[in-house]
Amino acid sequence: MPASILLFTSRLRLALAVLALIVSALLAAPLRAQTSSADDAARVLAGLPVAANSPLAPLTQTPSWQRHAKFFDRAFGELEQRQLSRIRVWTAANLAAPRPAMYYMFSGPDFLYANAFYPAATTYVLSALEPVGNVPDLAKLAF
């Protein structure tokens, strides 16, 4: 897979990590008492590796998390092939003037398509009715 698609897929996976909160209840591993960052939590939930010094790093070594990461790799690979690659082809042919900021009102959690249609944007402003909420500290959850 080309590096641009891998980067695109990584960005999408981070944005959709909230959807993986349900899966986090299935993961079992002893975690350090340190507080993890929101970025680490998103990466773990999205099936992406974390830094070796992250308090969540031991979680990524468990068989259940590795199955979770493989599931996300397959799912995003299929989504890329089935939908997102086609959107990017259409975007390249029809949206000739990329802009640095992308405004996407009433988006909810739909960063996926905002990024597919406007991959060159450096700033995304998304609006939705859903409350933002808090990022859970995975190290403090009972697995």
DRENDO-1510 file (C-alpha; in Angstrom, 1 decimal, always signed):
<recs>
REC; n; res; u; v; w
REC; 1; MET; +0.0; +0.0; +0.0 .
REC; 2; PRO; +1.5; +3.5; -0.9 .
REC; 3; ALA; +2.6; +5.7; +2.0 .
REC; 4; SER; +0.0; +8.3; +1.3 .
REC; 5; ILE; -2.8; +5.7; +1.7 .
REC; 6; LEU; -1.2; +4.4; +4.9 .
REC; 7; LEU; -1.0; +7.9; +6.3 .
REC; 8; PHE; -4.6; +8.5; +5.3 .
REC; 9; THR; -5.7; +5.2; +6.8 .
REC; 10; SER; -3.9; +6.1; +10.1 .
REC; 11; ARG; -5.6; +9.4; +10.3 .
REC; 12; LEU; -8.9; +7.8; +9.8 .
REC; 13; ARG; -8.3; +5.2; +12.3 .
REC; 14; LEU; -7.4; +7.8; +15.0 .
REC; 15; ALA; -10.6; +9.7; +14.2 .
REC; 16; LEU; -12.7; +6.6; +14.5 .
REC; 17; ALA; -11.1; +5.3; +17.6 .
REC; 18; VAL; -14.1; +6.3; +19.7 .
REC; 19; LEU; -16.1; +3.6; +18.0 .
REC; 20; ALA; -13.7; +1.0; +19.5 .
REC; 21; LEU; -14.6; +1.8; +23.1 .
REC; 22; ILE; -16.9; -1.2; +23.1 .
REC; 23; VAL; -14.0; -3.4; +22.1 .
REC; 24; SER; -11.9; -2.0; +25.0 .
REC; 25; ALA; -14.1; -3.9; +27.4 .
REC; 26; LEU; -13.0; -7.1; +25.8 .
REC; 27; LEU; -9.3; -6.4; +26.1 .
REC; 28; ALA; -7.6; -7.8; +29.2 .
REC; 29; ALA; -4.1; -6.9; +30.3 .
REC; 30; PRO; -2.3; -5.5; +33.4 .
REC; 31; LEU; -1.8; -1.8; +32.9 .
REC; 32; ARG; +0.6; +0.5; +34.7 .
REC; 33; ALA; -0.8; +3.0; +37.2 .
REC; 34; GLN; +0.4; +6.0; +35.1 .
REC; 35; THR; -2.2; +8.0; +33.3 .
REC; 36; SER; -2.2; +7.6; +29.6 .
REC; 37; SER; -2.6; +10.4; +27.0 .
REC; 38; ALA; -5.7; +10.9; +24.9 .
REC; 39; ASP; -3.5; +10.2; +21.9 .
REC; 40; ASP; -2.4; +6.8; +23.4 .
REC; 41; ALA; -6.0; +5.9; +24.2 .
REC; 42; ALA; -7.1; +6.7; +20.6 .
REC; 43; ARG; -4.2; +4.7; +19.1 .
REC; 44; VAL; -4.9; +1.6; +21.3 .
REC; 45; LEU; -8.6; +1.7; +20.5 .
REC; 46; ALA; -7.8; +2.2; +16.8 .
REC; 47; GLY; -5.5; -0.8; +16.7 .
REC; 48; LEU; -2.4; +1.4; +16.2 .
REC; 49; PRO; +0.9; +1.0; +18.1 .
REC; 50; VAL; +1.9; +3.4; +20.9 .
REC; 51; ALA; +5.3; +4.5; +22.0 .
REC; 52; ALA; +7.3; +1.9; +24.0 .
REC; 53; ASN; +7.2; +4.2; +27.1 .
REC; 54; SER; +3.4; +4.6; +27.0 .
REC; 55; PRO; +1.6; +3.2; +30.0 .
REC; 56; LEU; -0.7; +1.4; +27.5 .
REC; 57; ALA; +2.2; -0.3; +25.7 .
REC; 58; PRO; +1.8; -3.6; +27.5 .
REC; 59; LEU; -1.8; -3.8; +26.3 .
REC; 60; THR; -0.6; -3.8; +22.7 .
REC; 61; GLN; +1.3; -7.0; +23.4 .
REC; 62; THR; -1.7; -9.1; +24.3 .
REC; 63; PRO; -3.2; -11.5; +21.8 .
REC; 64; SER; -6.6; -9.9; +22.1 .
REC; 65; TRP; -5.3; -6.5; +21.2 .
REC; 66; GLN; -3.3; -7.9; +18.3 .
REC; 67; ARG; -6.5; -9.6; +17.0 .
REC; 68; HIS; -8.2; -6.2; +17.4 .
REC; 69; ALA; -5.5; -4.4; +15.4 .
REC; 70; LYS; -5.7; -7.0; +12.6 .
REC; 71; PHE; -9.4; -6.6; +12.5 .
REC; 72; PHE; -9.1; -2.9; +12.0 .
REC; 73; ASP; -6.3; -3.3; +9.4 .
REC; 74; ARG; -8.7; -5.6; +7.4 .
REC; 75; ALA; -11.7; -3.4; +7.9 .
REC; 76; PHE; -10.0; -0.2; +6.8 .
REC; 77; GLY; -8.3; -2.0; +3.9 .
REC; 78; GLU; -11.7; -3.1; +2.6 .
REC; 79; LEU; -13.2; +0.3; +3.2 .
REC; 80; GLU; -10.3; +1.9; +1.3 .
REC; 81; GLN; -10.8; -0.4; -1.6 .
REC; 82; ARG; -14.6; -0.3; -1.7 .
REC; 83; GLN; -15.3; +3.4; -1.0 .
REC; 84; LEU; -12.5; +5.8; -0.1 .
REC; 85; SER; -10.3; +5.3; -3.0 .
REC; 86; ARG; -13.2; +6.1; -5.3 .
REC; 87; ILE; -14.0; +9.3; -3.4 .
REC; 88; ARG; -10.3; +10.4; -3.8 .
REC; 89; VAL; -10.4; +9.8; -7.5 .
REC; 90; TRP; -13.6; +11.8; -7.8 .
REC; 91; THR; -12.1; +14.6; -5.6 .
REC; 92; ALA; -9.0; +14.8; -7.7 .
REC; 93; ALA; -11.1; +15.2; -10.9 .
REC; 94; ASN; -13.7; +17.6; -9.5 .
REC; 95; LEU; -12.3; +19.7; -6.6 .
REC; 96; ALA; -9.5; +21.5; -8.3 .
REC; 97; ALA; -8.8; +24.2; -5.7 .
REC; 98; PRO; -7.8; +22.5; -2.4 .
REC; 99; ARG; -8.1; +24.8; +0.6 .
REC; 100; PRO; -6.3; +24.6; +3.9 .
REC; 101; ALA; -9.4; +24.7; +6.1 .
REC; 102; MET; -12.4; +22.4; +5.7 .
REC; 103; TYR; -15.7; +23.2; +7.3 .
REC; 104; TYR; -18.1; +20.3; +7.7 .
REC; 105; MET; -21.2; +21.2; +9.5 .
REC; 106; PHE; -23.5; +18.5; +11.1 .
REC; 107; SER; -20.7; +16.0; +10.8 .
REC; 108; GLY; -21.1; +14.0; +14.0 .
REC; 109; PRO; -18.3; +11.4; +14.0 .
REC; 110; ASP; -17.9; +11.6; +10.2 .
REC; 111; PHE; -14.3; +12.7; +9.8 .
REC; 112; LEU; -13.9; +9.7; +7.5 .
REC; 113; TYR; -15.6; +11.3; +4.5 .
REC; 114; ALA; -14.5; +14.9; +5.4 .
REC; 115; ASN; -11.0; +13.7; +5.1 .
REC; 116; ALA; -11.6; +11.6; +2.0 .
REC; 117; PHE; -13.2; +14.6; +0.1 .
REC; 118; TYR; -10.6; +17.1; +1.4 .
REC; 119; PRO; -7.4; +15.3; +2.1 .
REC; 120; ALA; -5.2; +18.3; +1.6 .
REC; 121; ALA; -6.8; +20.3; +4.3 .
REC; 122; THR; -4.6; +21.1; +7.3 .
REC; 123; THR; -7.5; +22.2; +9.5 .
REC; 124; TYR; -10.8; +20.5; +9.9 .
REC; 125; VAL; -13.7; +22.3; +11.6 .
REC; 126; LEU; -16.5; +19.8; +12.3 .
REC; 127; SER; -19.8; +20.6; +14.0 .
REC; 128; ALA; -22.3; +18.2; +15.4 .
REC; 129; LEU; -25.1; +17.8; +18.0 .
REC; 130; GLU; -23.4; +15.1; +19.9 .
REC; 131; PRO; -21.5; +16.2; +23.1 .
REC; 132; VAL; -17.8; +15.9; +23.0 .
REC; 133; GLY; -17.4; +14.0; +26.3 .
REC; 134; ASN; -14.2; +12.9; +28.0 .
REC; 135; VAL; -11.5; +10.6; +26.8 .
REC; 136; PRO; -11.5; +7.5; +29.1 .
REC; 137; ASP; -8.3; +6.6; +30.9 .
REC; 138; LEU; -7.9; +3.0; +29.7 .
REC; 139; ALA; -5.4; +2.3; +32.5 .
REC; 140; LYS; -8.1; +2.9; +35.0 .
REC; 141; LEU; -10.9; +0.8; +33.3 .
REC; 142; ALA; -11.6; -2.6; +34.7 .
REC; 143; PHE; -11.1; -5.1; +31.9 .
</recs>
